[in-house]
Amino acid sequence: MKKRILKGLTLAAVLALCLALTGCVVPDDDYTTNPGSNYSPYDYQNVAPEITGTPTPSPTPYNPVTTDTPEPTIDWYSRWGNATPTPTLAQGGAISVTQSGITLITPPLTTTQVVTPTPTAASTVLKVGADGAEVKKLQTRLKELGYYKGSVDGDFGTGTETAVKNFQQQNGLSADGVAGTRTLDKLYSSSAKRAPTIVTPKPTPRKTATPTPRVTAVPDTDVYLETGSSGSKVRTLQNRLIELGWLDGTADGAYSDATAYAVKAFQKRHGLWEDGKAGPDTLTILYSSRADKTSTPVASIGETLQEGQSSDAVRAMQKRLKELDYLSGSADGSFGTATKAAVIAFQTANGLKADGKAGTSTLNALYSDDAKSADTLVSSGSGSGAGVSVNGYTTLREGDSGDAVKKLQRALKNRGYYSGSIDGTYGSGTVAAVTAFQQRNGLRVDGTAGPTTQTALYGSDALDADDYATLRPGDSSSEVRNMQYTLYELGYYDGRVDGVYGATTEDAVRAFQIRNDLRPVDGIAGNKTLRLLYSDKAIGASAAETDFDTLRKGDRGSSVVEMQECLQELGYLSEPTGYYDSATVEAVKNFQRRNGLTVDGTAGQETLRLLYSDDPVPAY
């Protein structure tokens, strides 16, 4: 009996000791639940980590995963033969173990995710043909790094392409001239390499004797130069006028009427006294940086102008002949039949040799203040053959009669201006025919057949009644006004009918030529264009579009030239050759690509219609 009691006491003592040990031994990953305790192994998680950048929000909640191996939970109760609940992971991460009224709870682990922002990679690809703000930004950066020397205009041209290639080569990238993602990322990074500085070695100076400095001669302005003066100072004056564009020709050192005429025009431009004399005031401005330039000379010296020439000097002479009423056509710089007749008339009226050549004597007389106008040729006489004889021609007017009038009527009839009988009487019908001839050939319109009119009428270059004088950009006349009105009626022109051949008129002529299948398509209204324009066969702008023959590699001829000229004008081709070669194929492809067409390198209907239209997209 005593032994049994002793065993029971021993067992109770052991059990009490176990319970005591259970309350004293705490595993490493547990913590006290004493309400008075402030310790928690998770206290560090209550402090939010410092974030230096703005994190990109994650689209899904963050679930922390620990990679550390947890300490094993000691099942003290099962070791002593007592059943205990199996620890379970509660919602939110809590683990509850209940035994003898003791509950251990692990709080949910909360962690704030720290995300370092990643720079957005460039997705834009910039290459030749691109434009806009991104190209400006590219050019600015290239200029900062020393690769680009052009203007920051937002236009990705060959200069920008070369700069990109140099940058790529210097920075170990594929040098293709295309600014893609890798190139742009590198370009805008802090590690982008600058363009290498090219240092030209200076040659070792050789010891030589110190040269005597040369003194640049300053033109003398304290002089008076006028008609009749001559010498080096006059030559210096003439060279300066030629340099500024007021005078044409070669300085001869002789202060002629032509030189005085140029000086007078210069004085007028600068608000000086217009006397044609080069005094201190005029010379001071002439030799200064304030001196104005002009693109068209007003006179010429040291040269002879004659039929067949084309130059600014001829244009200046024509303007002066128009001022004196010897010429009524446009001053186009081309010395034709009408200009020759006008020169002959001027020479006759001014007592010069009437050969139609404008040499030194003729030009000086033409630009002088004493030049006689065309009114000098008007005769006060009447009757058969009355008038002034010039180069074999006598002035004929209404009321005259005789063989000279018959010859005049016959010539007018042959050219389609006169429909009456050849009766030798200068009546109203002859006046109307002469007037029409003068209008068509750019002569002074007065109905009187003077030497100028007859020289043109009997010449080989006169326009027939059904011919039209060529009109081109820059012209201003009633003929241009008539053309504009007709183009307006046909639906090609929507500008002002003002008689000025400007860009809008040129575009309208070009559109008319395209729609009416005229070649070349150049915007110039020649005889062929005007004949069709004024005929009942002219196709209006709203009519069916013109069909074009398809052009392809290997073709030759004028059609290829015309296409190549348009491609050249738009910047797709360097020069026309008349042969549809590989370069032309590439030019056509680039045009098609830039204009949203099928890219096949063949110039078919759609390609040619757009190429010859008013609004094709240029290469750059």
C-alpha positions in Angstrom: 0.0 0.0 0.0 2.8 2.4 0.9 4.6 1.6 -2.3 1.5 2.5 -4.3 1.2 5.8 -2.6 4.9 6.5 -3.1 4.6 5.8 -6.8 1.6 8.1 -7.1 3.5 10.9 -5.3 6.5 10.4 -7.6 4.3 10.5 -10.7 2.6 13.7 -9.5 5.9 15.3 -8.7 7.2 14.5 -12.2 3.9 15.8 -13.8 4.2 19.0 -11.7 7.8 19.4 -12.8 6.8 18.9 -16.5 4.1 21.5 -16.2 6.6 23.9 -14.6 9.0 23.3 -17.4 6.3 23.8 -19.9 5.6 27.3 -18.6 9.3 28.3 -18.4 10.8 27.0 -21.7 9.9 29.2 -24.6 11.0 28.3 -28.2 13.0 30.8 -30.2 10.2 31.7 -32.5 7.6 32.2 -29.8 7.0 35.4 -27.8 5.3 36.2 -24.5 1.6 37.0 -24.4 2.0 38.9 -21.1 -0.1 42.0 -21.5 2.5 44.0 -19.7 5.3 43.1 -22.1 6.3 45.7 -24.8 8.5 43.4 -26.7 7.7 42.0 -30.2 10.0 40.4 -32.7 7.9 42.1 -35.5 8.1 45.6 -34.1 10.6 46.6 -37.0 7.9 45.9 -39.5 5.7 48.7 -38.2 8.1 51.3 -39.6 7.5 52.0 -43.3 10.7 51.8 -45.3 11.9 55.0 -47.0 11.2 55.2 -50.7 13.4 57.5 -52.8 11.5 57.2 -56.1 7.8 57.0 -57.1 7.1 53.2 -57.3 5.1 51.8 -60.2 1.9 50.4 -58.6 1.6 46.6 -58.8 -1.7 45.4 -60.4 -2.1 42.5 -57.9 -1.7 42.5 -54.0 1.7 41.6 -52.8 2.0 38.2 -51.0 5.3 38.0 -49.1 7.2 34.7 -49.3 9.9 33.9 -46.8 12.8 31.8 -48.0 14.2 31.2 -44.5 13.6 27.8 -43.0 11.5 28.2 -39.8 12.5 26.7 -36.5 10.6 23.5 -35.8 7.7 23.7 -33.4 8.3 21.5 -30.3 5.3 19.4 -29.4 6.0 19.2 -25.7 2.6 17.7 -24.9 2.8 14.8 -27.3 6.2 13.9 -25.8 4.6 13.3 -22.5 1.8 11.3 -24.0 -0.8 14.0 -24.0 -2.7 14.8 -27.3 -2.4 18.4 -28.5 -4.1 20.2 -31.4 -2.2 20.4 -34.7 -1.0 24.0 -35.3 -2.8 25.5 -38.3 -2.1 28.6 -40.5 -5.0 30.9 -39.8 -6.4 33.5 -42.2 -3.9 36.4 -42.4 -1.0 34.2 -41.3 -1.9 33.6 -37.6 -0.9 30.3 -36.0 -3.1 29.2 -33.0 -2.1 26.5 -30.5 -4.5 25.9 -27.7 -3.6 23.9 -24.6 -4.5 24.4 -21.0 -5.9 27.9 -21.8 -2.6 29.1 -23.5 -3.1 30.6 -27.0 -0.1 31.6 -29.2 -1.0 33.9 -32.1 1.5 35.0 -34.8 0.4 38.3 -36.3 0.1 38.6 -40.1 3.4 39.7 -41.8 3.0 43.1 -43.5 5.7 44.3 -45.9 5.6 47.5 -48.0 7.0 46.7 -51.5 9.8 49.0 -52.6 10.0 49.3 -56.4 12.7 51.2 -58.2 11.3 53.0 -61.3 12.7 51.8 -64.6 13.2 54.4 -67.4 10.7 54.0 -70.2 12.5 52.8 -73.3 12.2 55.0 -76.4 9.7 53.5 -78.8 10.0 56.2 -81.5 12.1 55.4 -84.6 13.3 58.5 -86.4 14.8 58.5 -89.9 15.1 60.4 -93.1 11.8 62.0 -94.0 10.6 62.3 -90.3 9.7 65.7 -88.9 8.3 67.3 -85.8 9.1 68.0 -82.2 10.9 64.6 -81.7 13.3 65.4 -84.6 14.0 68.9 -83.1 14.8 67.3 -79.7 17.1 64.8 -81.5 18.9 67.6 -83.4 19.3 69.7 -80.3 20.9 66.8 -78.4 23.2 66.0 -81.4 24.2 69.6 -81.6 25.0 69.6 -77.8 27.3 66.6 -78.3 29.0 68.2 -81.3 27.7 65.9 -84.0 25.2 68.2 -85.7 26.0 71.6 -87.2 22.8 72.4 -89.1 19.7 74.3 -88.0 17.2 72.7 -85.5 14.3 72.8 -87.8 12.6 69.5 -87.0 13.3 68.1 -90.5 15.2 64.8 -90.6 17.3 65.3 -93.7 20.7 64.0 -94.9 22.6 66.3 -92.5 20.7 64.9 -89.5 21.2 61.4 -90.9 25.0 61.9 -91.1 25.1 63.3 -87.5 23.2 60.2 -86.3 25.6 57.9 -88.1 28.7 59.6 -86.6 27.1 59.4 -83.1 26.4 55.7 -83.6 29.9 55.0 -84.8 31.4 56.9 -81.9 29.2 55.1 -79.4 29.7 51.5 -80.6 26.2 51.2 -82.3 25.2 50.1 -85.7 25.9 53.1 -87.9 22.7 53.0 -90.1 21.6 56.6 -89.6 18.3 55.5 -88.1 17.6 56.7 -84.6 15.9 53.7 -83.0 15.4 52.6 -79.4 19.1 51.8 -78.6 20.4 54.9 -80.3 17.9 57.2 -78.6 18.5 55.6 -75.2 22.3 56.1 -75.6 21.9 59.6 -77.0 19.9 60.9 -74.0 22.0 59.0 -71.4 24.8 60.6 -69.4 27.3 58.1 -70.9 26.8 59.4 -74.5 30.2 60.2 -76.0 30.8 63.6 -77.5 32.0 64.0 -81.0 35.8 63.9 -81.2 37.5 67.2 -81.5 39.6 67.4 -84.7 42.8 69.4 -84.0 44.7 70.5 -87.1 48.4 70.5 -86.3 49.9 73.9 -86.9 52.9 73.9 -89.1 56.2 74.9 -87.6 56.6 78.5 -88.6 59.6 79.2 -90.8 61.8 82.1 -90.0 61.4 84.6 -92.7 61.8 88.3 -93.0 58.9 90.3 -91.7 56.9 91.4 -94.7 55.9 95.0 -95.1 52.2 95.3 -94.5 50.1 96.2 -97.6 47.8 99.1 -97.3 44.3 98.5 -98.9 43.4 101.5 -100.9 40.3 103.3 -99.8 38.2 104.8 -102.7 38.4 108.5 -102.7 35.0 110.0 -101.9 36.1 113.7 -101.9 35.7 114.0 -105.7 33.1 114.9 -108.2 32.6 112.5 -111.2 30.2 113.2 -114.0 29.6 112.6 -117.7 32.8 113.3 -119.5 35.1 112.3 -116.6 37.5 109.4 -117.1 40.3 107.6 -115.4 40.9 105.1 -112.6 38.4 106.8 -110.2 35.7 106.4 -112.8 36.7 102.7 -113.3 36.5 102.1 -109.6 33.1 103.7 -109.5 31.9 101.5 -112.4 33.3 98.4 -110.8 31.4 99.2 -107.6 28.1 99.7 -109.6 28.7 96.4 -111.4 29.4 94.7 -108.1 26.1 95.9 -106.6 24.2 95.0 -109.8 23.2 98.5 -110.9 25.4 98.3 -114.0 26.2 95.5 -116.5 29.2 95.0 -118.7 32.9 95.8 -118.3 34.3 99.0 -116.6 36.0 101.1 -119.2 36.9 104.2 -117.1 34.7 106.5 -119.2 31.9 108.3 -117.4 29.2 107.8 -120.1 25.5 108.5 -120.2 25.0 104.8 -119.3 27.1 105.2 -116.2 25.2 108.4 -115.2 21.9 106.5 -115.7 23.0 103.8 -113.3 24.2 106.4 -110.8 20.9 108.2 -111.0 19.0 104.9 -110.3 21.3 104.3 -107.3 20.7 107.8 -106.0 16.9 107.4 -106.3 17.1 104.2 -104.2 19.0 106.0 -101.4 17.0 109.2 -101.3 19.9 111.3 -102.8 19.7 114.1 -105.3 19.1 112.4 -108.6 21.5 114.2 -110.9 23.6 111.3 -112.1 26.7 112.9 -110.7 28.9 111.0 -108.3 29.8 113.5 -105.6 31.0 113.0 -102.0 27.5 112.2 -100.6 26.8 109.6 -103.3 30.3 108.1 -103.2 30.3 107.8 -99.4 27.1 105.6 -99.5 28.2 103.8 -102.6 31.4 102.5 -101.1 29.9 101.8 -97.7 28.2 98.7 -96.3 24.9 100.6 -96.5 24.9 100.5 -100.3 21.8 98.6 -101.6 22.2 95.8 -104.2 19.8 95.1 -107.0 19.2 92.0 -109.0 18.6 93.7 -112.3 21.0 96.3 -113.9 19.5 99.5 -115.3 22.2 100.1 -117.9 25.1 98.4 -119.6 28.6 99.6 -120.8 31.5 98.1 -122.8 29.4 95.6 -124.8 27.3 95.3 -128.0 23.8 93.8 -127.7 22.3 92.2 -130.8 19.6 89.8 -132.0 19.7 86.3 -130.5 21.3 87.3 -127.1 19.6 86.9 -123.8 20.9 88.7 -120.7 20.1 91.2 -117.9 21.7 93.8 -120.1 19.1 93.1 -122.8 16.3 93.3 -120.2 17.6 96.7 -119.0 17.7 98.0 -122.6 14.2 96.7 -123.3 12.9 98.5 -120.2 14.4 101.8 -121.4 12.9 101.2 -124.9 9.5 100.7 -123.3 9.9 104.0 -121.3 10.5 105.8 -124.6 7.5 103.9 -126.2 9.5 102.0 -128.8 8.6 98.6 -127.3 5.3 97.5 -125.7 6.0 93.9 -125.1 7.5 92.4 -122.0 11.1 93.0 -121.0 12.1 89.3 -121.0 15.8 89.7 -121.6 15.6 88.1 -125.0 16.7 90.1 -128.0 14.2 89.0 -130.6 12.7 90.5 -133.8 10.5 93.0 -132.0 13.4 94.2 -129.9 15.6 94.6 -133.0 12.8 96.7 -134.7 12.5 98.8 -131.6 16.3 99.4 -131.6 16.2 100.4 -135.3 13.4 102.8 -134.6 15.3 104.4 -131.7 18.5 104.7 -133.8 16.6 106.3 -136.6 14.9 108.8 -134.4 18.1 109.7 -132.7 20.3 110.1 -135.8 22.3 106.9 -135.3 23.2 104.1 -137.7 20.1 102.0 -137.9 21.5 98.5 -137.9 19.5 97.1 -135.0 22.7 96.5 -132.9 23.0 98.3 -129.6 26.6 99.2 -129.3 28.3 101.9 -127.1 26.9 104.8 -129.1 23.4 103.5 -129.1 23.4 102.5 -125.4 24.8 105.9 -124.3 22.2 107.7 -126.4 19.4 105.4 -125.1 20.3 106.1 -121.4 20.9 109.8 -121.9 18.5 112.6 -120.8 18.4 113.7 -124.4 17.1 110.4 -125.8 14.2 111.0 -128.2 11.0 109.1 -127.8 9.0 107.2 -130.4 6.9 110.3 -131.0 9.7 111.7 -133.1 8.9 109.1 -135.7 5.3 110.3 -136.2 5.1 112.2 -139.4 2.9 115.1 -139.9 2.6 114.4 -143.6 -0.1 112.3 -145.4 -0.7 110.6 -148.6 1.0 107.7 -150.3 4.1 106.5 -148.5 4.1 109.5 -146.1 6.3 109.0 -143.1 9.8 108.4 -141.9 11.9 105.8 -143.7 13.8 103.4 -141.4 15.8 100.5 -142.8 13.7 100.7 -146.0 10.3 100.9 -144.3 8.1 104.0 -144.3 5.5 104.8 -141.7 2.0 104.0 -143.0 -1.2 105.1 -141.3 -5.0 105.4 -141.9 -5.7 107.3 -145.0 -2.5 106.3 -146.9 -2.7 104.4 -150.2 -0.4 102.9 -152.7 1.8 99.8 -153.3 3.4 100.0 -149.8 -0.1 99.6 -148.3 -0.9 96.7 -150.7 2.3 95.0 -149.5 1.3 95.6 -145.9 -2.2 94.2 -146.4 -0.9 91.1 -148.2 1.5 90.3 -145.3 -1.2 90.8 -142.8 -3.5 88.5 -144.7 -0.9 85.8 -145.1 -0.5 85.8 -141.3 -4.2 85.7 -140.7 -4.9 89.2 -139.5 -6.5 90.8 -142.5 -9.6 89.4 -144.4 -10.4 92.3 -146.6 -9.4 93.0 -150.2 -5.9 93.9 -151.3 -6.9 97.4 -152.5 -3.9 99.5 -151.3 -6.2 101.7 -149.2 -5.3 102.0 -145.5 -8.9 101.9 -144.1 -10.5 100.8 -140.8 -10.0 97.1 -141.8 -6.3 97.6 -142.2 -6.1 99.6 -138.9 -7.8 96.7 -137.1 -5.4 94.1 -138.6 -2.4 96.2 -137.7 -3.7 96.6 -134.2 -4.2 92.9 -133.8 -0.8 92.2 -135.1 0.8 94.6 -132.7 -1.1 93.2 -129.7 -0.1 89.6 -130.6 3.6 90.5 -131.1 4.2 92.7 -128.1 4.5 96.0 -130.0 3.3 99.4 -129.3 -0.5 99.3 -130.1 -1.6 102.3 -132.2 -2.8 100.9 -135.5 -0.1 102.7 -137.3 2.4 100.6 -139.3 5.7 102.2 -138.5 9.2 100.9 -139.2 9.1 98.8 -135.9 5.8 97.2 -136.8 6.8 96.5 -140.4 10.2 95.1 -139.4 8.4 92.6 -137.2 5.7 91.9 -139.7 8.1 91.0 -142.5 10.5 89.1 -140.2 10.6 85.4 -139.7 9.8 85.4 -136.0 6.4 87.2 -136.2 3.5 85.3 -134.6 0.6 84.5 -136.9 -3.0 85.3 -135.9 -3.6 81.8 -134.6 -0.3 81.7 -132.8 0.1 82.9 -129.2 3.1 84.6 -127.6 4.6 82.5 -124.8 3.5 83.6 -121.3 5.6 82.6 -118.3 5.9 83.3 -114.6 6.8 86.9 -113.9 4.8 88.3 -116.9 2.2 91.0 -116.4 -0.2 91.9 -119.2 -3.7 91.7 -120.6 -2.8 88.4 -122.3 -2.1 86.9 -118.9 -5.4 88.3 -117.6 -7.3 86.7 -120.6 -5.5 83.4 -119.9 -6.4 83.5 -116.1 -10.1 84.1 -117.0 -10.2 81.2 -119.3 -8.5 78.9 -116.8 -11.1 80.2 -114.2 -14.0 79.2 -116.5 -12.5 75.7 -117.0 -12.1 75.3 -113.2 -8.4 75.4 -112.9 -7.8 78.8 -111.5 -9.3 80.3 -108.3 -7.1 83.3 -107.8 -7.5 87.0 -108.7 -7.8 87.7 -112.4 -5.2 90.5 -112.2 -2.9 89.9 -115.2 0.0 88.9 -113.0 1.6 85.5 -113.8 2.3 84.3 -110.2 2.6 80.9 -108.5 -1.2 80.3 -108.5 -1.4 81.0 -112.2 1.6 78.7 -112.9 -0.1 75.9 -110.9 -3.3 76.3 -112.9 -1.4 76.1 -116.2 0.4 73.0 -115.0 -2.9 71.4 -113.9 -4.4 72.2 -117.3 -1.4 70.7 -119.1 -1.7 67.5 -117.0 -5.4 67.1 -117.6 -5.1 67.8 -121.3 -2.1 65.5 -121.8 0.2 68.3 -122.9 4.0 67.9 -122.8 6.1 69.2 -121.2 4.2 69.8 -118.0 6.2 73.0 -117.1 3.6 75.6 -116.0 4.6 77.8 -119.0 1.8 78.8 -121.4 3.4 78.3 -124.8 1.7 78.4 -128.2 0.6 74.8 -128.0 -0.9 75.2 -124.5 -2.7 78.5 -125.3 -4.1 77.2 -128.6 -5.7 74.3 -126.8 -6.8 76.4 -123.9 -8.7 78.8 -126.2 -10.2 76.0 -128.4 -13.4 74.1 -127.9 -11.4 70.9 -127.3 -10.0 72.1 -124.0 -10.8 69.6 -121.2 -12.1 71.2 -118.0 -10.9 70.4 -114.5 -14.0 68.4 -113.7 -13.8 66.2 -116.7 -12.6 62.6 -116.7 -9.0 62.3 -115.6 -6.2 61.8 -118.1 -4.9 58.3 -118.7 -1.1 57.9 -118.6 1.0 55.2 -120.2 2.6 53.1 -117.5 6.3 53.5 -117.3 8.7 50.9 -115.9 12.3 50.0 -115.6 14.1 49.9 -119.0 11.8 52.5 -120.7 13.3 55.5 -122.5 11.9 58.7 -124.1 10.4 62.1 -123.4 7.7 60.6 -121.1 10.5 59.2 -118.8 12.2 62.6 -118.9 9.0 64.4 -117.9 8.5 62.0 -115.0 12.1 62.3 -113.9 11.9 66.1 -114.0 8.9 66.0 -111.6 10.7 63.6 -109.3 13.7 65.9 -109.4 11.6 68.9 -108.6 10.1 67.1 -105.6 13.6 66.0 -104.3 13.4 62.3 -105.2 15.9 62.2 -108.0 19.2 64.0 -108.7 18.9 64.5 -112.5 16.8 63.4 -115.5 18.5 60.9 -117.9 15.6 59.8 -120.1 16.3 56.2 -119.1 14.2 54.4 -116.5 17.2 52.9 -114.6 17.6 51.6 -111.0 18.0 55.0 -109.6 14.6 56.0 -111.1 13.0 52.8 -109.7 14.2 53.8 -106.2 13.0 57.4 -106.7 9.6 56.1 -107.7 9.5 53.7 -104.8 10.3 56.5 -102.4 7.7 58.7 -103.9 5.1 56.0 -103.6 6.1 55.2 -100.1 5.9 58.9 -99.1 2.6 59.4 -100.8 0.8 56.3 -99.4 0.8 54.4 -102.7 1.6 50.8 -103.5 5.4 50.6 -103.5 6.5 48.7 -106.6 8.8 51.1 -108.4 6.5 51.1 -111.5 5.0 54.4 -112.6 1.4 53.5 -113.3 -1.8 55.5 -113.6 -2.2 56.2 -109.9 1.4 57.1 -109.4 1.6 59.5 -112.4 -1.7 61.2 -111.6 -0.5 62.1 -108.1 3.0 63.0 -109.3 1.6 65.5 -111.8 -1.1 66.8 -109.5 -1.1 70.0 -107.4 -0.4 68.4 -104.0 2.2 65.5 -104.2 4.2 65.0 -101.0 7.8 66.0 -101.6 10.8 64.0 -100.4 11.5 66.3 -97.5 
